[in-house]
Amino acid sequence: MRIATWNVNSITARLPRLLAWLESSGTDVLCLQEAKVAEAQFPAEQLRELGYESAVHATGRWNGVAVLSRVGLEDVVKGLPGDPGYDGSAEPRAISATCGPVRVWSVYVPNGREVDHPHYAYKLQWLEALRAAVTGDAAGSRPFAVLGDYNIAPTDDDVHDPAAFEGSTHVTPAERAALASLRGAGLSDVVPRPLKYDHPFTYWDYRQLCFPKNRGMRIDLVYGNEPFAKAVTDSYVDREERKGKGASDHAPVVVDLDV
């Protein structure tokens, strides 16, 4: 079974690439982030023609998450239980579903913006709500994983230049402590192998030639429980999908399971 996560940075802009990638990659389940489309405009019919069912939680703004599956799609839950909300409302940043033998969450963790910004406090609150929400599944016997764009680099090795991010979000001790707390619920980091260079970065800014110069970050993560982690046979960053015209600024992270 092949599972992947990908921040597509607008499914409308990325649809031709997404459809081609699904056809060529052999992916059974794909967790999407930053759909940036209303649910009514989500391209479910085009995906159905390729054999994928879609579960979508989106409002048409800059968020939006989805799970695509060709191995079944059941027990869909939209939203994060206990979501703290931002500016008085919950955002479409989480969706969970059972796909064959595996249960997955697709998550788009708040960015945080700046350390002294209210969005940063919201990010930490949101991560605590996520930890509380997944604890039961994490401790279960069924393979379970939380996949998505976490907007946090777990260690200094996960950024191209730690000094360049000093004092910024994505690398602060509080954010990394929140990730550690999430792992403490019974999840482990399924670290992918890079297809090029030494570090499996998953995101490269569009500006300043970051991708050609490999100035990236590993912020798209797969956190799996013990049954999930034990079933992993391979994991890699599909860096090729970051290349070329019209690419997302994130690359897919792919995980192969023997389940």
C-alpha positions as CSV (number, residue, x, y, z in Angstrom):
1,M,0.0,0.0,0.0
2,R,1.3,3.4,-0.9
3,I,0.3,6.5,1.1
4,A,1.5,10.1,0.4
5,T,1.1,13.6,1.7
6,W,1.4,16.7,-0.5
7,N,0.7,20.4,0.0
8,V,-0.4,21.2,-3.5
9,N,-0.7,25.0,-2.9
10,S,-4.0,25.2,-4.8
11,I,-5.5,22.1,-6.3
12,T,-6.9,24.2,-9.2
13,A,-3.5,25.5,-10.2
14,R,-1.9,22.1,-9.7
15,L,-4.7,19.8,-11.1
16,P,-3.0,18.6,-14.3
17,R,0.2,17.8,-12.4
18,L,-1.8,16.1,-9.6
19,L,-3.7,13.9,-12.1
20,A,-0.6,12.9,-13.9
21,W,1.3,12.2,-10.7
22,L,-1.5,10.0,-9.4
23,E,-1.5,8.0,-12.6
24,S,2.3,7.5,-12.6
25,S,3.1,7.1,-8.9
26,G,0.8,4.2,-7.9
27,T,-0.4,6.0,-4.8
28,D,-3.3,4.4,-3.0
29,V,-4.1,7.2,-0.5
30,L,-3.1,10.8,-0.8
31,C,-3.5,13.4,1.9
32,L,-3.7,16.9,0.4
33,Q,-3.2,20.3,2.0
34,E,-3.8,23.9,0.9
35,A,-6.6,23.0,-1.5
36,K,-7.6,26.6,-1.8
37,V,-10.9,25.8,-3.2
38,A,-14.5,25.5,-2.0
39,E,-15.8,22.0,-1.5
40,A,-18.3,22.5,-4.3
41,Q,-15.5,23.3,-6.7
42,F,-13.2,20.4,-5.7
43,P,-12.4,18.3,-8.7
44,A,-14.0,15.1,-7.3
45,E,-15.2,13.9,-10.7
46,Q,-11.8,14.1,-12.4
47,L,-10.3,12.2,-9.5
48,R,-13.2,9.6,-9.6
49,E,-12.3,8.9,-13.2
50,L,-8.9,7.8,-12.0
51,G,-10.5,5.6,-9.3
52,Y,-10.2,7.9,-6.3
53,E,-12.9,8.8,-3.8
54,S,-12.5,12.2,-2.2
55,A,-13.2,13.5,1.3
56,V,-12.8,17.2,1.5
57,H,-12.9,19.9,4.2
58,A,-12.4,23.3,2.5
59,T,-14.0,26.8,2.3
60,G,-12.3,28.3,-0.7
61,R,-9.8,30.4,1.1
62,W,-6.1,29.7,1.7
63,N,-6.6,26.5,3.7
64,G,-8.4,23.3,2.8
65,V,-7.5,19.6,3.3
66,A,-8.5,16.4,1.6
67,V,-8.0,12.6,1.6
68,L,-8.1,10.8,-1.8
69,S,-8.3,7.0,-1.7
70,R,-8.7,4.2,-4.2
71,V,-8.8,1.5,-1.4
72,G,-12.0,2.7,0.4
73,L,-13.0,5.9,2.3
74,E,-15.0,5.5,5.5
75,D,-15.6,7.1,8.8
76,V,-14.7,10.6,7.6
77,V,-14.4,13.3,10.2
78,K,-14.1,16.9,9.1
79,G,-12.4,19.3,11.4
80,L,-10.3,19.0,14.5
81,P,-12.2,18.2,17.7
82,G,-11.4,20.9,20.3
83,D,-10.2,23.3,17.5
84,P,-9.3,26.6,19.2
85,G,-10.2,28.6,16.2
86,Y,-8.6,31.8,15.0
87,D,-10.3,35.2,14.9
88,G,-13.5,33.6,16.2
89,S,-13.9,30.7,13.8
90,A,-12.4,27.2,13.2
91,E,-10.5,26.8,9.9
92,P,-10.5,23.8,7.6
93,R,-7.1,22.4,8.6
94,A,-7.8,18.7,9.5
95,I,-9.7,15.7,8.1
96,S,-9.5,12.1,9.0
97,A,-10.7,8.9,7.2
98,T,-10.2,5.1,7.2
99,C,-8.7,3.9,4.0
100,G,-8.7,0.1,3.8
101,P,-6.6,-1.2,6.7
102,V,-5.2,2.3,7.7
103,R,-6.7,5.3,9.3
104,V,-5.1,8.7,8.4
105,W,-5.4,12.4,9.2
106,S,-4.5,15.0,6.7
107,V,-3.5,18.2,8.6
108,Y,-2.4,21.7,7.6
109,V,-0.9,23.1,10.8
110,P,-1.2,26.9,11.2
111,N,1.9,28.8,10.0
112,G,2.3,31.0,13.1
113,R,3.5,34.0,11.1
114,E,5.7,35.7,13.7
115,V,6.6,34.6,17.2
116,D,4.9,37.6,18.8
117,H,1.8,37.3,16.5
118,P,-1.5,35.9,17.8
119,H,-1.3,33.3,15.1
120,Y,1.7,31.8,16.8
121,A,-0.2,31.2,20.0
122,Y,-3.0,29.8,17.9
123,K,-0.6,27.4,16.3
124,L,0.6,26.0,19.6
125,Q,-3.0,25.7,20.8
126,W,-4.0,23.9,17.6
127,L,-1.2,21.4,18.0
128,E,-2.3,20.7,21.6
129,A,-5.8,20.1,20.3
130,L,-4.4,17.8,17.6
131,R,-2.4,15.8,20.2
132,A,-5.6,15.3,22.3
133,A,-7.6,14.3,19.3
134,V,-5.3,11.6,18.0
135,T,-4.3,10.0,21.3
136,G,-6.9,7.2,21.1
137,D,-6.0,6.2,17.5
138,A,-2.3,6.5,18.2
139,A,-2.6,3.9,21.0
140,G,-4.7,1.5,18.9
141,S,-3.7,-1.7,17.1
142,R,-4.7,-0.4,13.7
143,P,-2.1,1.3,11.5
144,F,-2.6,5.1,12.0
145,A,-0.8,8.2,10.8
146,V,-1.1,11.9,10.9
147,L,0.3,13.3,7.6
148,G,0.6,16.8,6.3
149,D,2.2,20.2,6.3
150,Y,3.2,20.8,10.0
151,N,5.0,24.1,9.3
152,I,7.7,23.0,11.8
153,A,11.1,21.7,11.1
154,P,11.7,19.0,13.8
155,T,15.4,19.6,14.2
156,D,18.2,21.9,12.9
157,D,19.1,19.2,10.4
158,D,15.7,19.8,8.8
159,V,16.6,23.3,7.6
160,H,19.2,24.3,5.1
161,D,20.7,27.0,7.4
162,P,19.5,27.1,11.0
163,A,21.1,30.6,11.5
164,A,18.8,32.0,8.8
165,F,15.8,31.1,10.8
166,E,16.9,32.3,14.2
167,G,14.1,34.1,15.9
168,S,11.5,33.0,13.3
169,T,8.7,30.5,13.5
170,H,9.0,26.9,12.3
171,V,12.1,26.3,14.4
172,T,11.3,27.7,17.9
173,P,11.7,25.5,21.0
174,A,8.0,25.8,21.8
175,E,7.0,24.5,18.3
176,R,9.4,21.6,18.5
177,A,8.2,20.8,22.0
178,A,4.7,20.6,20.6
179,L,5.9,18.1,18.1
180,A,7.6,16.1,20.8
181,S,4.3,16.1,22.8
182,L,2.5,14.8,19.7
183,R,5.1,12.0,19.4
184,G,4.6,11.3,23.0
185,A,1.0,10.3,22.3
186,G,2.4,7.2,20.6
187,L,3.6,8.4,17.2
188,S,7.0,8.3,15.6
189,D,8.5,10.4,12.8
190,V,8.7,8.4,9.5
191,V,11.7,10.1,8.0
192,P,11.9,9.8,4.3
193,R,15.0,9.3,2.2
194,P,16.0,12.1,-0.2
195,L,16.2,11.3,-3.9
196,K,19.0,13.9,-4.2
197,Y,21.4,15.6,-1.7
198,D,21.8,14.6,1.9
199,H,18.7,15.8,3.5
200,P,15.0,15.0,2.7
201,F,13.7,18.6,2.4
202,T,10.1,18.8,1.4
203,Y,9.6,22.6,0.9
204,W,11.6,25.2,-1.0
205,D,10.5,28.8,-1.2
206,Y,9.8,30.1,-4.8
207,R,12.1,33.1,-4.2
208,Q,15.8,33.5,-4.5
209,L,16.4,30.2,-6.4
210,C,15.8,28.2,-3.2
211,F,15.0,25.0,-5.1
212,P,18.0,24.9,-7.5
213,K,20.2,25.8,-4.5
214,N,18.5,23.3,-2.3
215,R,17.7,25.8,0.4
216,G,14.8,23.9,1.8
217,M,13.1,22.7,4.9
218,R,11.5,19.4,6.0
219,I,8.1,20.5,7.3
220,D,5.9,17.9,5.6
221,L,5.8,15.1,8.0
222,V,4.4,11.6,8.5
223,Y,3.8,10.7,12.2
224,G,2.7,7.1,12.5
225,N,1.8,4.8,15.4
226,E,3.7,1.6,16.1
227,P,1.7,-0.7,13.8
228,F,2.1,1.9,11.0
229,A,5.8,2.4,11.6
230,K,6.4,-1.4,11.7
231,A,4.7,-1.8,8.3
232,V,6.8,0.8,6.5
233,T,9.0,-0.7,3.8
234,D,10.2,2.6,2.2
235,S,9.7,6.3,2.4
236,Y,11.0,9.1,0.1
237,V,10.5,12.7,-1.0
238,D,9.5,12.8,-4.6
239,R,11.7,15.8,-5.3
240,E,11.1,15.5,-9.1
241,E,7.6,16.8,-8.6
242,R,9.0,20.1,-7.3
243,K,10.7,20.7,-10.7
244,G,9.4,22.6,-13.7
245,K,6.8,25.1,-14.5
246,G,3.7,25.3,-12.3
247,A,5.0,23.2,-9.5
248,S,3.9,23.5,-5.9
249,D,6.5,24.8,-3.5
250,H,6.2,21.5,-1.6
251,A,7.1,18.0,-2.8
252,P,5.1,14.8,-2.1
253,V,6.3,12.6,0.7
254,V,5.6,8.9,-0.1
255,V,5.4,6.0,2.3
256,D,5.1,2.3,1.3
257,L,3.5,-0.1,3.7
258,D,3.3,-3.8,4.0
259,V,-0.3,-4.1,5.3
